[in-house]
Amino acid sequence: MKTEAVSAVEVINMHLNRHYEADQRADAVVEMLLENEISSADFWPLLQGLWGGFEKVNHTMFVHAMDAEKRRSCWIPTAEWHQLPREISVYRGQSLGKEVGLSWTTNFDAALDYAIGCHGLTAKTPIILETRVPKSAVAMVIKKGEPNELVLWKAPQISDCVVTQVSSVTH
């Protein structure tokens, strides 16, 4: 009988799926990190693998957790990060009045999809945020094919973004 090794990401994903609702998984990962259940060296590869399974992120907690990891010098730029241009145009689809988040994309149409609704949720007042960020503002590049998802060290201020209401977007 052939057995395959199960990665740490798969083990943690199974645990998260078994014990937490989708909108609680990101908080659970931060709690594991802060309680030292996830080692500093393992944090970044695990977060990279788990990020796509998060539906709701407490951005303040994540900024704190990522900064703590950055101070410990465990963050290592990936090959995808090195390939980013010096400055990047990024987009985020979300609902008006919602906290600006950490996940952005390099593709307007992907942001539009998120603005209209994702994970079975529909935005009440969908908007697209657009801004330019330096490469150094990017903590992770999540490669799920194209387009890239970029996770920023901290969310931009809405005042630094061009805000477009989806109803005015010609698509």
JOCORDA-V543192 format. One record per residue. N is the residue number from 1. RES is the residue in one small letter. PHI is phi in radians with two decimals (none if undefined). Layout:
n = [N,N]
res = [RES,RES]
phi = [PHI,PHI]
This chain:
n = [1,2,3,4,5,6,7,8,9,10,11,12,13,14,15,16,17,18,19,20,21,22,23,24,25,26,27,28,29,30,31,32,33,34,35,36,37,38,39,40,41,42,43,44,45,46,47,48,49,50,51,52,53,54,55,56,57,58,59,60,61,62,63,64,65,66,67,68,69,70,71,72,73,74,75,76,77,78,79,80,81,82,83,84,85,86,87,88,89,90,91,92,93,94,95,96,97,98,99,100,101,102,103,104,105,106,107,108,109,110,111,112,113,114,115,116,117,118,119,120,121,122,123,124,125,126,127,128,129,130,131,132,133,134,135,136,137,138,139,140,141,142,143,144,145,146,147,148,149,150,151,152,153,154,155,156,157,158,159,160,161,162,163,164,165,166,167,168,169,170,171]
res = [m,k,t,e,a,v,s,a,v,e,v,i,n,m,h,l,n,r,h,y,e,a,d,q,r,a,d,a,v,v,e,m,l,l,e,n,e,i,s,s,a,d,f,w,p,l,l,q,g,l,w,g,g,f,e,k,v,n,h,t,m,f,v,h,a,m,d,a,e,k,r,r,s,c,w,i,p,t,a,e,w,h,q,l,p,r,e,i,s,v,y,r,g,q,s,l,g,k,e,v,g,l,s,w,t,t,n,f,d,a,a,l,d,y,a,i,g,c,h,g,l,t,a,k,t,p,i,i,l,e,t,r,v,p,k,s,a,v,a,m,v,i,k,k,g,e,p,n,e,l,v,l,w,k,a,p,q,i,s,d,c,v,v,t,q,v,s,s,v,t,h]
phi = [none,-1.55,-2.08,-1.94,-1.18,-1.74,-1.28,-1.05,-1.08,-1.12,-1.10,-1.15,-1.05,-1.07,-1.07,-1.07,-1.14,-1.33,-1.94,-2.34,-1.23,-0.97,-1.40,-1.91,-1.14,-1.10,-1.08,-1.11,-1.13,-1.10,-1.06,-1.04,-1.11,-1.17,-1.61,1.09,-1.37,-2.05,-1.19,-1.03,-1.17,-1.55,-0.97,-1.15,-1.08,-1.17,-1.06,-1.02,-1.31,-1.62,-0.90,-1.11,-1.58,-1.56,-1.78,-2.41,-2.10,-1.42,-1.11,-1.10,-1.11,-1.18,-1.04,-1.07,-1.14,-1.19,-1.09,-1.04,-1.19,-1.10,-1.09,-1.44,1.05,-1.63,-1.34,-2.16,-1.04,-1.48,-1.04,-1.12,-1.13,-1.08,-1.39,-1.17,-1.21,-1.05,-2.33,-2.28,-1.44,-2.23,-2.31,-2.48,-1.74,-2.85,-1.64,-1.04,1.57,-1.40,-0.99,-1.20,-1.72,-1.61,-1.55,-2.31,-2.29,-1.60,-2.17,-1.01,-1.11,-1.15,-1.11,-1.07,-1.01,-1.20,-1.12,-1.22,2.67,-2.49,0.94,1.36,-1.78,-1.97,-1.29,-1.25,-2.25,-1.22,-2.38,-2.02,-1.76,-2.35,-2.72,-2.00,-2.25,-1.29,-0.92,-1.14,-1.42,-1.66,-1.53,-2.50,-1.95,-1.70,-1.67,-2.15,1.52,-1.97,-1.49,-1.32,-1.80,-1.97,-1.79,-1.55,-1.08,-2.62,-1.29,-1.14,-1.29,-1.05,-1.19,-1.63,-2.02,-1.48,-1.87,-2.11,-1.28,-1.10,-1.06,-1.65,-1.51,-1.55,-2.28]
